[in-house]
Amino acid sequence: MCRAVVTTDNDSEFRSSDFRTNLARLGAEHRSSTPGGPRPTGAWSGCSRTILDECWNPAFARYL
């Protein structure tokens, strides 16, 4: 059986008891990325930047 692993940057929202409770309920393991290590979070950073550039900024500019 494959066990789910969640890798985060160990920010405050990932240290909360609610987060840990939900991980335990789902049977997932929590791993923290190393400080200053861009590899684990690099893909998400690129994705979030694309979302920001393609969706949020144009919508905000139209609103103004």
Phi and psi in radians as a Rosetta constraint file:
Dihedral C 1 N 2 CA 2 C 2 CIRCULARHARMONIC -1.520 0.35
Dihedral N 2 CA 2 C 2 N 3 CIRCULARHARMONIC 2.290 0.35
Dihedral C 2 N 3 CA 3 C 3 CIRCULARHARMONIC -1.780 0.35
Dihedral N 3 CA 3 C 3 N 4 CIRCULARHARMONIC 2.313 0.35
Dihedral C 3 N 4 CA 4 C 4 CIRCULARHARMONIC -1.297 0.35
Dihedral N 4 CA 4 C 4 N 5 CIRCULARHARMONIC 2.451 0.35
Dihedral C 4 N 5 CA 5 C 5 CIRCULARHARMONIC -2.189 0.35
Dihedral N 5 CA 5 C 5 N 6 CIRCULARHARMONIC 2.262 0.35
Dihedral C 5 N 6 CA 6 C 6 CIRCULARHARMONIC -1.922 0.35
Dihedral N 6 CA 6 C 6 N 7 CIRCULARHARMONIC 2.100 0.35
Dihedral C 6 N 7 CA 7 C 7 CIRCULARHARMONIC -1.863 0.35
Dihedral N 7 CA 7 C 7 N 8 CIRCULARHARMONIC 2.142 0.35
Dihedral C 7 N 8 CA 8 C 8 CIRCULARHARMONIC -2.244 0.35
Dihedral N 8 CA 8 C 8 N 9 CIRCULARHARMONIC 3.032 0.35
Dihedral C 8 N 9 CA 9 C 9 CIRCULARHARMONIC -1.586 0.35
Dihedral N 9 CA 9 C 9 N 10 CIRCULARHARMONIC 0.183 0.35
Dihedral C 9 N 10 CA 10 C 10 CIRCULARHARMONIC 1.089 0.35
Dihedral N 10 CA 10 C 10 N 11 CIRCULARHARMONIC 0.592 0.35
Dihedral C 10 N 11 CA 11 C 11 CIRCULARHARMONIC -1.249 0.35
Dihedral N 11 CA 11 C 11 N 12 CIRCULARHARMONIC 3.000 0.35
Dihedral C 11 N 12 CA 12 C 12 CIRCULARHARMONIC -1.048 0.35
Dihedral N 12 CA 12 C 12 N 13 CIRCULARHARMONIC -0.622 0.35
Dihedral C 12 N 13 CA 13 C 13 CIRCULARHARMONIC -1.195 0.35
Dihedral N 13 CA 13 C 13 N 14 CIRCULARHARMONIC -0.351 0.35
Dihedral C 13 N 14 CA 14 C 14 CIRCULARHARMONIC -1.643 0.35
Dihedral N 14 CA 14 C 14 N 15 CIRCULARHARMONIC 0.008 0.35
Dihedral C 14 N 15 CA 15 C 15 CIRCULARHARMONIC -1.859 0.35
Dihedral N 15 CA 15 C 15 N 16 CIRCULARHARMONIC 0.009 0.35
Dihedral C 15 N 16 CA 16 C 16 CIRCULARHARMONIC -1.277 0.35
Dihedral N 16 CA 16 C 16 N 17 CIRCULARHARMONIC 2.734 0.35
Dihedral C 16 N 17 CA 17 C 17 CIRCULARHARMONIC -1.188 0.35
Dihedral N 17 CA 17 C 17 N 18 CIRCULARHARMONIC -0.553 0.35
Dihedral C 17 N 18 CA 18 C 18 CIRCULARHARMONIC -1.092 0.35
Dihedral N 18 CA 18 C 18 N 19 CIRCULARHARMONIC -0.745 0.35
Dihedral C 18 N 19 CA 19 C 19 CIRCULARHARMONIC -1.099 0.35
Dihedral N 19 CA 19 C 19 N 20 CIRCULARHARMONIC -0.814 0.35
Dihedral C 19 N 20 CA 20 C 20 CIRCULARHARMONIC -1.116 0.35
Dihedral N 20 CA 20 C 20 N 21 CIRCULARHARMONIC -0.675 0.35
Dihedral C 20 N 21 CA 21 C 21 CIRCULARHARMONIC -1.113 0.35
Dihedral N 21 CA 21 C 21 N 22 CIRCULARHARMONIC -0.780 0.35
Dihedral C 21 N 22 CA 22 C 22 CIRCULARHARMONIC -1.167 0.35
Dihedral N 22 CA 22 C 22 N 23 CIRCULARHARMONIC -0.653 0.35
Dihedral C 22 N 23 CA 23 C 23 CIRCULARHARMONIC -1.095 0.35
Dihedral N 23 CA 23 C 23 N 24 CIRCULARHARMONIC -0.750 0.35
Dihedral C 23 N 24 CA 24 C 24 CIRCULARHARMONIC -1.127 0.35
Dihedral N 24 CA 24 C 24 N 25 CIRCULARHARMONIC -0.688 0.35
Dihedral C 24 N 25 CA 25 C 25 CIRCULARHARMONIC -1.114 0.35
Dihedral N 25 CA 25 C 25 N 26 CIRCULARHARMONIC -0.656 0.35
Dihedral C 25 N 26 CA 26 C 26 CIRCULARHARMONIC -1.462 0.35
Dihedral N 26 CA 26 C 26 N 27 CIRCULARHARMONIC -0.194 0.35
Dihedral C 26 N 27 CA 27 C 27 CIRCULARHARMONIC 1.319 0.35
Dihedral N 27 CA 27 C 27 N 28 CIRCULARHARMONIC 0.489 0.35
Dihedral C 27 N 28 CA 28 C 28 CIRCULARHARMONIC -1.730 0.35
Dihedral N 28 CA 28 C 28 N 29 CIRCULARHARMONIC 2.706 0.35
Dihedral C 28 N 29 CA 29 C 29 CIRCULARHARMONIC -1.805 0.35
Dihedral N 29 CA 29 C 29 N 30 CIRCULARHARMONIC 2.457 0.35
Dihedral C 29 N 30 CA 30 C 30 CIRCULARHARMONIC -1.832 0.35
Dihedral N 30 CA 30 C 30 N 31 CIRCULARHARMONIC 2.214 0.35
Dihedral C 30 N 31 CA 31 C 31 CIRCULARHARMONIC -2.173 0.35
Dihedral N 31 CA 31 C 31 N 32 CIRCULARHARMONIC 2.516 0.35
Dihedral C 31 N 32 CA 32 C 32 CIRCULARHARMONIC -1.807 0.35
Dihedral N 32 CA 32 C 32 N 33 CIRCULARHARMONIC 2.448 0.35
Dihedral C 32 N 33 CA 33 C 33 CIRCULARHARMONIC -1.323 0.35
Dihedral N 33 CA 33 C 33 N 34 CIRCULARHARMONIC 2.782 0.35
Dihedral C 33 N 34 CA 34 C 34 CIRCULARHARMONIC -1.312 0.35
Dihedral N 34 CA 34 C 34 N 35 CIRCULARHARMONIC 2.500 0.35
Dihedral C 34 N 35 CA 35 C 35 CIRCULARHARMONIC -1.056 0.35
Dihedral N 35 CA 35 C 35 N 36 CIRCULARHARMONIC 2.312 0.35
Dihedral C 35 N 36 CA 36 C 36 CIRCULARHARMONIC 1.352 0.35
Dihedral N 36 CA 36 C 36 N 37 CIRCULARHARMONIC 0.079 0.35
Dihedral C 36 N 37 CA 37 C 37 CIRCULARHARMONIC -1.626 0.35
Dihedral N 37 CA 37 C 37 N 38 CIRCULARHARMONIC 1.894 0.35
Dihedral C 37 N 38 CA 38 C 38 CIRCULARHARMONIC -1.375 0.35
Dihedral N 38 CA 38 C 38 N 39 CIRCULARHARMONIC -0.263 0.35
Dihedral C 38 N 39 CA 39 C 39 CIRCULARHARMONIC -1.083 0.35
Dihedral N 39 CA 39 C 39 N 40 CIRCULARHARMONIC -0.900 0.35
Dihedral C 39 N 40 CA 40 C 40 CIRCULARHARMONIC -1.128 0.35
Dihedral N 40 CA 40 C 40 N 41 CIRCULARHARMONIC -0.580 0.35
Dihedral C 40 N 41 CA 41 C 41 CIRCULARHARMONIC -1.812 0.35
Dihedral N 41 CA 41 C 41 N 42 CIRCULARHARMONIC -0.003 0.35
Dihedral C 41 N 42 CA 42 C 42 CIRCULARHARMONIC -1.124 0.35
Dihedral N 42 CA 42 C 42 N 43 CIRCULARHARMONIC -0.692 0.35
Dihedral C 42 N 43 CA 43 C 43 CIRCULARHARMONIC -1.133 0.35
Dihedral N 43 CA 43 C 43 N 44 CIRCULARHARMONIC -0.744 0.35
Dihedral C 43 N 44 CA 44 C 44 CIRCULARHARMONIC -1.197 0.35
Dihedral N 44 CA 44 C 44 N 45 CIRCULARHARMONIC -0.653 0.35
Dihedral C 44 N 45 CA 45 C 45 CIRCULARHARMONIC -1.072 0.35
Dihedral N 45 CA 45 C 45 N 46 CIRCULARHARMONIC -0.727 0.35
Dihedral C 45 N 46 CA 46 C 46 CIRCULARHARMONIC -1.142 0.35
Dihedral N 46 CA 46 C 46 N 47 CIRCULARHARMONIC -0.705 0.35
Dihedral C 46 N 47 CA 47 C 47 CIRCULARHARMONIC -1.155 0.35
Dihedral N 47 CA 47 C 47 N 48 CIRCULARHARMONIC -0.792 0.35
Dihedral C 47 N 48 CA 48 C 48 CIRCULARHARMONIC -1.157 0.35
Dihedral N 48 CA 48 C 48 N 49 CIRCULARHARMONIC -0.582 0.35
Dihedral C 48 N 49 CA 49 C 49 CIRCULARHARMONIC -1.159 0.35
Dihedral N 49 CA 49 C 49 N 50 CIRCULARHARMONIC -0.704 0.35
Dihedral C 49 N 50 CA 50 C 50 CIRCULARHARMONIC -1.117 0.35
Dihedral N 50 CA 50 C 50 N 51 CIRCULARHARMONIC -0.758 0.35
Dihedral C 50 N 51 CA 51 C 51 CIRCULARHARMONIC -1.057 0.35
Dihedral N 51 CA 51 C 51 N 52 CIRCULARHARMONIC -0.763 0.35
Dihedral C 51 N 52 CA 52 C 52 CIRCULARHARMONIC -1.070 0.35
Dihedral N 52 CA 52 C 52 N 53 CIRCULARHARMONIC -0.819 0.35
Dihedral C 52 N 53 CA 53 C 53 CIRCULARHARMONIC -1.230 0.35
Dihedral N 53 CA 53 C 53 N 54 CIRCULARHARMONIC -0.693 0.35
Dihedral C 53 N 54 CA 54 C 54 CIRCULARHARMONIC -1.521 0.35
Dihedral N 54 CA 54 C 54 N 55 CIRCULARHARMONIC -0.531 0.35
Dihedral C 54 N 55 CA 55 C 55 CIRCULARHARMONIC -2.002 0.35
Dihedral N 55 CA 55 C 55 N 56 CIRCULARHARMONIC -0.994 0.35
Dihedral C 55 N 56 CA 56 C 56 CIRCULARHARMONIC -1.228 0.35
Dihedral N 56 CA 56 C 56 N 57 CIRCULARHARMONIC -0.869 0.35
Dihedral C 56 N 57 CA 57 C 57 CIRCULARHARMONIC -1.063 0.35
Dihedral N 57 CA 57 C 57 N 58 CIRCULARHARMONIC -0.806 0.35
Dihedral C 57 N 58 CA 58 C 58 CIRCULARHARMONIC -1.107 0.35
Dihedral N 58 CA 58 C 58 N 59 CIRCULARHARMONIC -0.682 0.35
Dihedral C 58 N 59 CA 59 C 59 CIRCULARHARMONIC -1.139 0.35
Dihedral N 59 CA 59 C 59 N 60 CIRCULARHARMONIC -0.711 0.35
Dihedral C 59 N 60 CA 60 C 60 CIRCULARHARMONIC -1.171 0.35
Dihedral N 60 CA 60 C 60 N 61 CIRCULARHARMONIC -0.686 0.35
Dihedral C 60 N 61 CA 61 C 61 CIRCULARHARMONIC -1.129 0.35
Dihedral N 61 CA 61 C 61 N 62 CIRCULARHARMONIC -0.681 0.35
Dihedral C 61 N 62 CA 62 C 62 CIRCULARHARMONIC -1.155 0.35
Dihedral N 62 CA 62 C 62 N 63 CIRCULARHARMONIC -0.598 0.35
Dihedral C 62 N 63 CA 63 C 63 CIRCULARHARMONIC -1.128 0.35
Dihedral N 63 CA 63 C 63 N 64 CIRCULARHARMONIC -0.689 0.35
